[in-house]
Amino acid sequence: MNKGFTSIEVLLSLWIISFSMMLLAAVMPMLQSLIQKDDFIQDQIGLRQLRHILLLSEAVSAVDDTLSGMLYNEEYTLIFDRQRLVKTPGYEIMLMDLSAMNFITKGECIYLQYQKNNESKINERWLTCEQPGMDFTLFPDDAAADDLIDPADEYQNQDSDAVVSE
């Protein structure tokens, strides 16, 4: 009795392998785009959390890659550590995969300037502005954060309104 594979079995297995490789080659670009979208969503969630923390904070001060303040009568610090923006005490990760990060103060506003590991561009995102006569500790929930508009977003909204009205 002969032991081994017939040529039909070998050809069939090669065909199945080649067909699987063609499907994998077609799916890879879609998987890469999903991974990139996931990074974007994670960044947006982290920025939203930062804005919420700053909205409820008192005595906020930003110097280079460190931001500190008081939240619910407890001192916290946001620092750049091991390519992450983290909140201490503890080690709550806000943003990951950063090659560089800085807090910038422009007038009464605080911006986060960061660069991701896989990108060459530098992102600058608005975090908060202290408006005259406004005490951020008065807002018990996140709904009040929507009332504070990023000046850059306001500019984009004006441009989109102009396009819509045409």
N, C-alpha and C positions, 0 to 999 in steps of 0.2 A: 504494500500500500504506500503510495507517495504522500509525503507530508510536505506542506508548503502552500503557497498561494498560487492560484491560476492567474493568467494574464488578465482575465476579465476582472477579477477582484482587485488587482493592483491598479488597473486603469480606472475603475470605479472609485477607489479611495483617492487617487490623484485628482480626479475630477471634483470630488467633494471638497478636498483641501483647496484647490484653485478657486472654486466657487465661493468658499468661505473667505478667502483672502480678498476677492473682489468686493464682497459685501463689507468687509472690514475697511477697505480702502475708501469706500463710498461713505461710511459712517464717521470716520475719523474727523473730518472738518466740522461736522455737526457737534461732536463731543467737545472739540476745542472751543467752539463758540459758547457752548453751555458753561464750560469752566470759566471763561472770561466774564460771562454775565453773572455767574455766582460771585466772583471777586467784586464786581461792581455793586451788587446787592449787599454784600457784606460790608463794604465801605459805607454805603448809604445808611445802613442800620447803625454802624458805629458812629457816624457823624450825627445822626438823630439822637443817639444816646448822649453824646457829648453836649449837644444843644440843650437837652433836657436837664442834664446835671448843672450846666452853667445858668440856666434859667432859674433854677431853685437855689443857686449859690449866693453867698455873701462874701465880700472882701476878696474878690478874684484878682489875682496878679499873675501876669505872664512875663517870663524872662527866657529868651532863647528856646530851649527844648523842654522847659518846665512851666507848668501852670499849677497854681495852688489856690485854694479857697476853702470856705466853710460850707458844709452841706449838712443840714439838720444838726447844727451845733457840733459837728465833728470835722476836723481838718482833713483834707484830702490833697493829694498831689497827682497830677498827670505828668508822666515822664516818658522819655524815649529810652527803651531798654531792649536790647537784643532784637533789633529790627521790629519792635512793636511799640505802640502807644498804649501804656498801661496806667490804670488808676490804683494808687496805693492809699491807705493801707490795704493789705491783701495784694492780689495781682490780677485785677480785672482787665482783660485785654480788650481794648477799644478798636484798634486797627492793627493789621498784621502785614508782614512783607514790605516794610518800609526801608528804603536805603537812606533817606534823610527826612528830617521833620523839624519844624520850627513853629512857634507861636509868634504872631506878629500883631502888634497893637497899632491901629490906625485911628487916631482920634479916640472916640469912646468905644470903638469896635475891636473885637478880637477875631483874628483869622488864623486858620491852621494852614500852613504851607508844608506840603509833603511830596515825596517822590517814591513811587512804588519800585520794587526791585526789577520788575520786567518792563519798565517804561522809561523813556528818556525825558518826558515832559514833567514839569513841576506843577502840581495841582495846588490851587489856593481856594480854600473853602471858608465861608463866613460861619462863625460860631455864635457870636452874640454881640449886642450893642447895649450899652447902658444908656437908656433914654432919660433925659432930665425929669425929675419928679416921679420916676417909676421905681418901685421896690420889687425886685424879682421874687422876694420871698412871699409875696401876697398870692401867688398863683399855686393852688393846690394840685393842679393836674396839668397835663400836657397841652390842653386846649389853648392856653394862653400863649404857648410858643408859636402858634400859627399867626398871632397878631403881629409878631415881630418879623419884618420882611427883610430878607437879604437885599442890600442895594443892587447887587448884580442880578438877582432874580427879578426885581422890580423893573430894571432896565430891559431885560429879556421880555417881560410881560408887555411892556410898552411897544416893543417891536412886533410882538405877535398880534397885539390889538390893531396895530397899523395895517398889518397884512389882512386881517379879518375884515376890517372896515372898507377895504377897497372894493 
